[in-house]
Amino acid sequence: MLGNKLITRRLINSCLFLISLFCLLLLVPALQAQSKEVGNIDFEIDNEKISSALNRLANEAQLNFTYDAGDSLFETKVNYTAVNKPPLVILDDLLSNSNHNYKQIGNQIVIFKDKDNNQQLVSPEPESTEEIAAADGVIIASSYQIDTIFESITDTVFILDTVFKLQTDTLLITDTVFIEKEKPENPAKSKYKSKTIDYFNPQIARDYGWSGGVFFAPVLSNFSLANQTNTLSIRNFSLGVEVSKAFNKWNVSAGLKLTHFGENFNYSYSVTEGGFFVTDTIDEYYTVTQSDTSWFYVTDSTWKPVDNQEYTYDINNRIGYLEFSASVSYDYFTNRKYRLYAKVGAQMGVLIYSSGIAIPDANEPEGVDFADINFSTTSYSILLGTGIKYRIHDHFDINSELYYFSNFNEVVIDYPISKKISGLGLKLGVIYYF
């Protein structure tokens, strides 16, 4: 009777093991087939967090990662370089020095701590036949030695959120007693909440992608060739395009724009030569003293010029530059909607048109045509600015930027007074993320 029970339990255990092994063999080819669909890529990180590296790997390999955001592993900074490797091989390398593993279903990859890597099976010393019988209430009359049997029983397969988790428990079977490990009714709660991260978020393109934009900027500048004082004018503007490459919070930009400077030159001058004074009586009065009358007269003298010449100018002075700019900006505050940044750069301009009249000497009212003035053909200036980018779509931002510029060189060569253009611009534009 005792032998029949032992044989029966062995058969049941063998069947359970074969069924679990068959299910596992069905899952492995499917997972391998899915992983082969991903092509080889080049991948490089330099002193970056593993979480940031996973962001980039997900964006380049079109994968989704799910992991415990509170795990300290993903805050670790590493250096890594891979050339023409499959994405899953790169993931294996990133997790090689940790006790973490992963499972893939489709393009969803779940990273978890592999507890089996830290567990070692310790087989207890077999007890004597008499002790086992006494513990389990089995009376054994024979005196033969019963072999101790160790078998690995595959436990139940749990499916949660399309993630297959296979748990195995090693059970100790001695004599004819079947010992089944009791499982808690409620799984232990982790102190860290699982966090699913969507790596198809459009923020990725704003952190590491290319972008292009167009803008218009009204400009307040001191451009004037009419007199010796520099007066601010708002008859200036810039219109252009710009291309940028993002490196996390850093952005490198290059642009091309047309900058127009204008001035409403509306002045009148009068020059007189020679003349004489004309005396006029403007009032008179008298005083009576006894029988005498005394008269008093009030007179005024007016200068009458012999030659009078007037100069009147009413024209719009204007010059235009085709400017090439290069700048670097840093996003000092970011969230899903806003990005605040500071910028520094330089620009070079080429003079493409000029027309108007200048007054080089305030003592000489006669104007000089721009065609007779020796303008500088190129200009060099520095840029300083700060701005905001506001997200309106997955691929579009509205951009507003306040910037200051100042020329290094003079607008006109050998001009009697210094004429370096400087001013403030307010850029208004739209940015598209590729």
C-alpha positions in Angstrom: 0.0 0.0 0.0 2.8 2.4 0.9 4.6 1.7 -2.4 1.5 2.3 -4.5 1.0 5.7 -2.9 4.7 6.6 -3.6 4.4 5.6 -7.3 1.1 7.5 -7.7 2.6 10.7 -6.3 5.7 10.4 -8.5 3.5 10.1 -11.6 1.5 13.1 -10.6 4.6 15.2 -10.0 6.1 14.1 -13.3 3.0 15.1 -15.2 2.9 18.5 -13.6 6.5 19.1 -14.4 6.1 18.0 -18.1 3.0 20.3 -18.6 4.9 23.4 -17.1 7.9 22.6 -19.3 5.8 22.4 -22.4 4.2 25.8 -21.7 7.6 27.3 -21.1 8.9 25.9 -24.4 5.9 27.5 -26.2 6.7 30.9 -24.8 10.4 31.0 -25.5 10.2 30.8 -29.3 7.5 33.5 -29.4 9.6 35.8 -27.3 12.7 35.0 -29.4 10.8 35.7 -32.7 9.6 39.1 -31.3 13.1 40.1 -30.4 14.5 39.3 -33.8 12.2 41.8 -35.4 14.3 44.7 -34.0 17.2 45.7 -36.2 20.8 46.5 -35.2 21.6 50.1 -34.1 24.6 52.2 -32.9 24.3 53.4 -29.3 26.5 55.5 -27.1 26.1 57.1 -23.6 28.6 59.1 -21.7 28.2 59.4 -17.9 24.4 59.2 -18.1 21.8 57.7 -15.9 20.5 54.2 -16.9 16.9 55.8 -17.0 18.1 58.4 -19.5 19.9 55.6 -21.5 16.6 53.6 -21.6 14.8 56.8 -22.8 17.1 57.0 -25.8 17.1 53.3 -26.5 13.3 53.2 -26.5 13.2 56.2 -28.9 15.7 54.7 -31.3 14.5 51.0 -31.2 10.7 51.8 -31.1 10.2 49.9 -27.8 8.3 50.6 -24.6 10.0 50.0 -21.2 8.2 49.4 -17.9 10.2 49.4 -14.6 10.1 50.5 -11.0 11.0 54.2 -11.1 12.0 54.1 -7.4 14.7 51.5 -8.0 18.1 53.0 -7.3 19.7 51.1 -10.2 18.1 53.5 -12.7 19.8 56.5 -11.1 23.2 54.9 -11.6 25.5 56.7 -14.2 27.3 54.6 -16.7 29.5 54.8 -19.9 28.7 52.5 -22.8 29.3 52.2 -26.5 27.8 49.7 -29.0 28.2 49.5 -32.8 25.7 47.6 -34.9 24.1 45.7 -32.1 20.5 44.5 -31.5 18.6 46.6 -28.9 18.1 43.6 -26.6 21.8 42.9 -26.6 22.4 46.5 -25.6 19.7 46.1 -22.8 21.5 42.9 -21.6 24.8 44.9 -21.4 23.2 47.7 -19.4 21.7 45.2 -16.9 24.7 42.9 -16.9 26.1 44.0 -13.5 22.8 44.0 -11.7 20.3 41.4 -10.4 17.7 42.6 -12.9 16.1 40.7 -15.7 13.4 41.5 -18.3 10.5 39.9 -20.2 9.3 41.0 -23.7 5.8 40.8 -25.1 5.6 42.5 -28.5 7.3 45.9 -28.2 6.6 46.1 -24.4 9.6 45.2 -22.2 9.2 44.8 -18.4 12.4 45.1 -16.3 12.2 43.5 -12.8 14.5 42.2 -10.1 15.4 38.6 -10.7 15.1 37.2 -7.2 16.3 33.7 -8.3 19.8 35.2 -8.9 20.2 35.8 -5.2 18.6 32.6 -4.0 20.4 29.3 -3.5 18.8 26.0 -2.9 19.8 24.5 0.4 18.7 20.9 0.8 18.2 19.9 4.4 19.7 16.7 5.6 17.3 13.8 5.2 15.7 12.7 8.4 15.5 9.2 9.6 12.6 7.0 8.6 11.3 6.9 12.1 11.4 10.7 12.6 9.4 11.2 9.3 6.9 8.6 10.3 6.4 10.1 13.7 6.1 13.7 12.3 3.5 12.7 9.7 1.6 10.1 11.7 2.6 7.2 9.5 3.4 3.9 11.2 6.1 1.9 9.4 6.4 -1.7 10.5 9.3 -2.7 8.2 12.9 -2.0 9.0 14.2 -1.3 5.4 15.8 2.1 4.5 13.5 4.5 2.5 15.3 6.7 -0.1 14.9 10.4 0.2 13.6 12.0 -3.1 14.2 15.6 -4.2 12.1 16.8 -7.0 11.4 20.3 -8.4 7.7 20.9 -8.7 6.7 23.7 -11.2 4.2 26.0 -9.6 1.3 27.9 -11.2 1.9 30.4 -14.1 0.4 33.8 -13.3 -0.5 36.3 -16.0 -0.7 40.0 -15.1 -1.0 42.8 -17.6 0.3 40.6 -20.5 3.5 39.9 -18.5 4.2 36.2 -18.0 5.7 35.5 -14.6 6.9 31.9 -13.9 7.4 31.0 -10.3 9.1 27.8 -9.2 9.3 26.4 -5.7 11.6 23.6 -4.7 9.6 21.1 -2.6 11.1 18.4 -0.4 9.3 15.0 -0.6 10.3 12.3 1.9 8.9 8.9 2.2 5.2 8.9 1.1 4.4 12.3 2.5 3.6 15.1 -0.1 4.4 18.5 1.3 2.9 21.5 -0.6 4.1 25.0 0.2 1.3 27.2 1.3 1.1 30.6 -0.6 -0.2 33.7 1.1 -3.7 34.8 0.0 -2.6 38.4 -0.6 0.8 39.1 -2.2 3.1 41.3 -0.2 2.9 44.9 -1.1 6.0 46.6 -2.3 6.8 50.0 -0.8 7.5 51.3 -4.3 4.7 51.8 -6.7 5.1 50.5 -10.2 5.3 53.3 -12.7 4.7 52.8 -16.4 6.7 55.2 -18.6 5.5 56.1 -22.1 8.6 56.5 -24.2 6.6 57.6 -27.3 6.1 60.9 -25.4 6.8 63.8 -27.8 9.1 65.3 -25.1 11.8 62.9 -26.4 12.0 64.8 -29.7 12.3 68.1 -27.7 15.2 66.7 -25.7 17.3 64.9 -28.4 15.9 65.8 -31.8 16.1 68.3 -34.7 13.8 71.2 -35.0 13.2 74.1 -37.4 11.3 77.4 -37.1 10.3 80.7 -38.7 10.1 84.0 -36.9 9.3 87.7 -37.2 10.9 90.2 -34.8 10.2 94.0 -34.4 13.4 95.8 -33.4 14.0 98.9 -31.4 17.4 100.4 -32.5 19.5 103.6 -32.5 20.1 103.6 -36.3 20.3 107.3 -37.5 22.6 109.1 -40.0 20.8 112.4 -39.7 22.6 114.1 -36.8 25.0 113.5 -34.0 22.5 112.1 -31.5 21.3 108.5 -31.6 17.6 108.4 -31.3 15.7 105.1 -30.8 13.4 104.1 -33.6 10.9 101.2 -34.1 11.1 101.3 -37.9 13.2 98.1 -37.8 12.5 94.4 -38.1 14.0 91.0 -38.7 12.5 88.1 -40.7 14.1 84.7 -40.8 14.4 80.9 -40.3 16.4 78.8 -37.8 17.4 75.2 -37.4 18.3 73.6 -33.9 19.7 70.4 -32.5 18.8 69.5 -29.0 21.2 67.7 -26.6 19.0 67.2 -23.5 18.7 70.8 -22.1 21.3 72.3 -24.5 20.3 73.5 -27.9 22.7 74.5 -30.8 21.1 76.8 -33.4 22.0 78.3 -36.8 19.8 80.8 -38.6 19.5 83.1 -41.7 17.5 86.3 -41.5 16.9 89.7 -43.2 17.3 92.7 -40.9 15.9 96.1 -42.0 16.8 99.4 -40.3 14.8 102.4 -41.2 14.5 106.1 -40.1 12.0 108.8 -41.0 14.3 111.7 -42.0 12.1 114.8 -41.8 14.1 117.9 -41.1 14.1 121.6 -42.2 17.1 124.0 -42.1 17.4 127.7 -42.9 20.6 129.6 -43.8 20.8 133.4 -44.1 23.6 135.6 -45.5 23.9 139.5 -45.2 21.1 142.0 -44.2 20.2 145.1 -42.2 18.1 146.3 -39.3 14.7 148.1 -39.7 13.5 150.3 -36.8 9.9 150.4 -36.1 8.0 152.5 -33.4 5.8 150.2 -31.5 4.6 152.6 -28.8 4.7 156.3 -27.7 3.6 158.4 -24.7 4.0 162.0 -23.4 4.3 163.9 -20.1 3.0 167.4 -19.3 5.1 169.5 -17.0 3.4 172.9 -16.3 3.0 174.3 -19.8 5.6 172.0 -21.5 4.8 168.6 -23.1 7.5 165.9 -23.3 7.1 163.0 -25.8 8.6 159.5 -25.4 8.9 156.8 -28.1 9.3 153.0 -27.9 11.1 151.4 -30.9 12.1 147.9 -32.1 14.7 146.8 -34.6 14.2 143.9 -37.0 17.0 142.2 -39.0 16.2 141.8 -42.7 18.4 139.2 -44.4 19.6 139.8 -47.9 20.1 136.1 -48.8 17.9 133.3 -47.2 18.3 129.6 -48.1 16.1 126.8 -46.7 16.8 123.1 -46.7 13.9 120.7 -46.2 14.2 116.9 -46.1 11.3 114.4 -45.9 12.6 110.9 -46.8 12.8 107.4 -45.3 16.4 106.3 -44.8 16.9 102.6 -44.9 19.6 99.9 -45.0 19.3 96.1 -45.1 21.5 93.2 -44.0 21.4 89.5 -44.8 22.6 88.0 -41.4 23.9 84.6 -40.5 23.6 83.7 -36.8 24.9 80.9 -34.6 23.9 80.5 -30.9 23.8 78.1 -27.9 20.9 78.1 -25.5 20.2 76.3 -22.2 16.7 75.2 -20.9 16.9 76.3 -17.2 13.3 75.3 -16.6 11.2 72.6 -18.3 7.9 70.8 -18.0 5.4 69.3 -20.4 4.1 72.7 -21.6 6.8 75.3 -21.0 10.6 75.6 -21.6 12.4 78.7 -20.4 15.9 79.2 -21.8 18.8 81.6 -22.0 20.8 82.2 -25.2 24.2 83.6 -26.2 25.5 83.8 -29.8 27.0 85.9 -32.6 26.0 87.0 -36.1 27.5 88.3 -39.3 25.6 90.5 -41.7 26.2 91.4 -45.3 24.8 94.8 -46.6 22.4 94.2 -49.5 20.7 97.6 -49.9 20.8 101.2 -48.7 19.0 104.5 -49.6 18.5 107.9 -48.0 20.3 111.1 -47.0 22.8 111.6 -44.2 23.9 114.8 -42.4 27.6 114.0 -41.4 28.1 117.6 -40.0 25.5 119.4 -37.9 27.1 122.7 -39.0 26.6 121.8 -42.7 22.8 121.4 -43.3 23.2 120.1 -46.8 22.6 116.4 -47.0 24.7 113.7 -48.5 23.1 110.9 -50.5 23.7 107.3 -49.2 25.2 106.4 -52.6 28.1 108.8 -51.8 28.8 107.3 -48.4 31.3 104.5 -47.8 29.2 101.9 -45.9 30.8 98.8 -44.3 29.8 95.8 -46.5 29.8 93.4 -43.4 28.8 93.8 -39.8 29.6 91.7 -36.8 27.5 91.6 -33.6 26.9 89.7 -30.3 23.5 88.3 -29.3 22.2 87.8 -25.7 18.6 86.7 -25.1 16.0 84.8 -23.0 12.8 83.3 -24.2 10.0 80.8 -23.7 8.7 77.8 -25.8 5.1 76.8 -25.3 3.9 73.5 -26.6 0.7 73.6 -28.7 1.0 70.2 -30.4 3.1 67.1 -30.4 5.4 68.6 -33.0 4.8 72.4 -32.7 5.9 75.1 -30.2 5.2 78.8 -30.1 8.4 80.7 -29.4 8.8 84.2 -27.9 12.3 85.6 -27.2 13.6 89.0 -26.1 17.1 89.5 -27.3 19.8 92.3 -27.3 22.4 92.8 -30.1 25.3 95.2 -30.5 27.7 95.7 -33.4 31.4 95.5 -33.1 32.2 97.6 -36.1 31.0 100.9 -37.5 28.1 101.1 -40.1 30.0 103.8 -42.1 33.7 103.9 -42.6 35.5 107.2 -41.8 32.3 108.8 -40.5 32.8 112.0 -38.4 30.9 110.4 -35.5 30.5 106.8 -34.2 27.6 104.9 -35.7 27.5 101.4 -34.2 24.0 99.9 -34.3 22.6 98.3 -31.2 19.1 97.5 -30.0 16.4 95.2 -28.7 14.4 92.6 -30.6 11.2 90.7 -29.7 11.2 87.4 -31.7 7.8 85.8 -32.3 7.8 82.4 -34.1 6.7 78.8 -34.5 9.0 75.8 -34.0 8.5 72.3 -35.7 10.1 69.2 -34.2 11.1 66.5 -36.7 
